[in-house]
Amino acid sequence: MTRAATAEKLALARLGTSVRERLAADPSVYRFPTVEAEIFAVGNFLTAEECTHLMAMIDRVATPSVLYEPQHNAKYRTSYSGDVDPEDFFVRMIDRRICDLLGIDPAWGESAQGQRYMPGQEFQGHFDWFNPTASYWPFERGRGGQRSFTAMAYLNDVEEGGLTEFVKLRTSVTPQAGALLIWNNMRPDGSPNEQLLHAAQPVGKGVKYVVTKWFRTRPWG
C-alpha cells in the first residue's frame, strides 16, 4: 500500500470513529443490529412539507441516471436522478442538518442527489465506495478521495416495492417518508466494507423519491 493510500485509510478510520461516537450519543438514532456493517436510521428527520418540497425539486432536475462503470446491462440502473441546487437556501438548510447530525465538515459532502423511481425501475446491487483499481479513481481521488458515509432520506411512502436491500446482510429497509438512513461505507479500520452491497429493489406500485448525500475523506470538489 502506498503512503497516500495508508494515510487515506487512517483518515477514514478516524472519521468513522468520530461519527460512530457522535451517533451513539444521540437518542434519536437507531443502530441496526449487525456487527458486519455500521448502519443507522433516524425517523422523522424531515417533515412532510420538507419532503414535498424536495420531491418537487427532484422532478425539475431528474434525468436518466448514469453509472461510473457503464459496462453494466441496461437494466442495472433505470431510475431518474439529478443534483438539487447546492446554493438553494432550502437545500443548504437540509445539508447542514445532515452534516450536524454526523459531525462532518460540510465541505466534505458532495452535492445532494435526488432519485426518482417509477414502477419497474431499480438500481441493482452496487457499492457507494470507489474501487481504487477502476479507471475513474485518479479523478475521484483528486476531488475528495474515497466516499466515507452515505446519508439517504426517504421522501415518501411507496405503495409497493422499492425497498433498500443490503444484499449480503440479508436486511431490507422499507421506504418511510421523512426517515434518514445512514451507513459507513468503510470498516472500522478504514478499508472498504464489501458487506455493504446494496440495491434499490424495483418499485411495484407508486413512485419512490429519495435524496442522497455522500461524504468524502477530505474536502470535495
LINVEN-V740206 format. One record per residue. N is the residue number from 1. RES is the residue in one small letter. BURIAL is # if it has 24 or more other ideal C-beta (glycine too) atoms within 12 Angstrom, else .. Layout:
BEGIN
{{N,RES,BURIAL} {N,RES,BURIAL}}
END
This chain:
BEGIN
{{1,m,.} {2,t,.} {3,r,.} {4,a,.} {5,a,.} {6,t,.} {7,a,.} {8,e,#} {9,k,#} {10,l,.} {11,a,#} {12,l,#} {13,a,#} {14,r,.} {15,l,#} {16,g,#} {17,t,.} {18,s,#} {19,v,#} {20,r,#} {21,e,.} {22,r,.} {23,l,#} {24,a,.} {25,a,.} {26,d,.} {27,p,.} {28,s,.} {29,v,#} {30,y,.} {31,r,#} {32,f,#} {33,p,.} {34,t,.} {35,v,.} {36,e,.} {37,a,#} {38,e,#} {39,i,#} {40,f,#} {41,a,#} {42,v,#} {43,g,.} {44,n,.} {45,f,#} {46,l,#} {47,t,.} {48,a,.} {49,e,.} {50,e,#} {51,c,#} {52,t,.} {53,h,#} {54,l,#} {55,m,#} {56,a,.} {57,m,#} {58,i,#} {59,d,.} {60,r,.} {61,v,#} {62,a,#} {63,t,.} {64,p,.} {65,s,#} {66,v,.} {67,l,.} {68,y,.} {69,e,.} {70,p,.} {71,q,.} {72,h,.} {73,n,.} {74,a,.} {75,k,.} {76,y,.} {77,r,#} {78,t,#} {79,s,#} {80,y,#} {81,s,#} {82,g,#} {83,d,#} {84,v,#} {85,d,.} {86,p,#} {87,e,.} {88,d,.} {89,f,.} {90,f,#} {91,v,#} {92,r,.} {93,m,.} {94,i,#} {95,d,#} {96,r,.} {97,r,#} {98,i,#} {99,c,#} {100,d,.} {101,l,#} {102,l,#} {103,g,#} {104,i,#} {105,d,.} {106,p,#} {107,a,.} {108,w,#} {109,g,#} {110,e,#} {111,s,#} {112,a,#} {113,q,#} {114,g,#} {115,q,#} {116,r,#} {117,y,#} {118,m,#} {119,p,.} {120,g,.} {121,q,#} {122,e,#} {123,f,#} {124,q,#} {125,g,.} {126,h,#} {127,f,#} {128,d,#} {129,w,#} {130,f,#} {131,n,.} {132,p,.} {133,t,.} {134,a,.} {135,s,.} {136,y,.} {137,w,.} {138,p,.} {139,f,.} {140,e,#} {141,r,#} {142,g,.} {143,r,.} {144,g,#} {145,g,#} {146,q,#} {147,r,#} {148,s,#} {149,f,#} {150,t,#} {151,a,#} {152,m,#} {153,a,#} {154,y,#} {155,l,#} {156,n,#} {157,d,.} {158,v,#} {159,e,.} {160,e,.} {161,g,#} {162,g,#} {163,l,#} {164,t,#} {165,e,#} {166,f,#} {167,v,.} {168,k,.} {169,l,#} {170,r,.} {171,t,#} {172,s,.} {173,v,#} {174,t,.} {175,p,#} {176,q,#} {177,a,#} {178,g,#} {179,a,#} {180,l,#} {181,l,#} {182,i,#} {183,w,#} {184,n,#} {185,n,#} {186,m,#} {187,r,#} {188,p,.} {189,d,.} {190,g,#} {191,s,#} {192,p,#} {193,n,#} {194,e,.} {195,q,#} {196,l,#} {197,l,#} {198,h,#} {199,a,#} {200,a,#} {201,q,#} {202,p,#} {203,v,#} {204,g,.} {205,k,.} {206,g,.} {207,v,#} {208,k,#} {209,y,#} {210,v,#} {211,v,#} {212,t,#} {213,k,#} {214,w,#} {215,f,#} {216,r,#} {217,t,#} {218,r,#} {219,p,.} {220,w,#} {221,g,.}}
END
